[in-house]
């Protein structure tokens, strides 16, 4: 069985996935967890991604953590193939896979039959140059004119995805949003469990989490990653929290400004995550932190 446990950052997906895995394993079903958080793919990016340490994983096998160096570029196409290969291997061992994470397109690339068109270096370079010269807002406005659905889902700050959406639209003649999963067929039978929370509760938890990242030593973690080439990384360098901590190290932001900016971006990202996962029409939703959530999730699987 393929189980997807999804939701916004800070809703307790990791803890619930471990509880669920333990209960299923107690019933004789081998369970392994597959990461679907784009930034947890990177070695050394631990504090800012809330990555579980090996000692916190309760003996449950975890996959697709620490796969990449911070200088590597992650792509949805690469992740889709890698994750599906891991899930196939778990299935061959007679186990169930729990796909856990909040990176919407990464999750969707595994669950749904999404196909990714190739790339055109000249087209991509043109949009990257426009972003460099005019800023991401210019690309966002252009995408909003051509494909407002995709623009709304991507947001105005993710340069890499804005470039990709414009590139795909130009190459294929179809809106990028046409390739996103609203009612796309499933890759294989799966059950989706979503974790949600009241907005005010989630915001308070996220703000506290950001404060806790700095208190736990995020700045030192980023200092080491900068030495490893973080700022050369196309993907890792843009991670929320890491980009702001790096700016603090460069003297471009004070610590208060870095924390405040990270908190604001995290809240915005959580809103986009909620919007993304709410489009999963057959997802079964449980409440973050509710003692009944585990039983409800188990009932959903057995049903």
Secondary structure, DSSP 8 states (H G I E B T S, - for coil): -EEEEEE-TTS-HHHHHHHHHHHHHHTT--EEEEE--GGGGBTT--TTTT---GGGSTT--EESSS-B-TTS---HHHHHHHHHHHHHHHHHTT-EEEEEE--HHHHHHHHB--------HHHHHHHHHHHHHH-HHHHHHHHHHH-HHHHHHH-SS-HHHHHHHHHHHHHHSS-GGGGS-SS--BSS-EEEEEEE--HHHHHHHHHHHHHHHHHTTHHHHHHHHHHTTGGG-TTGGGSTTHHHHHHHHTTSS-HHHHHHHHHHHHHHHHHHHHHHHTT-TT-EEEETT-TTHHHHHHHHHH-
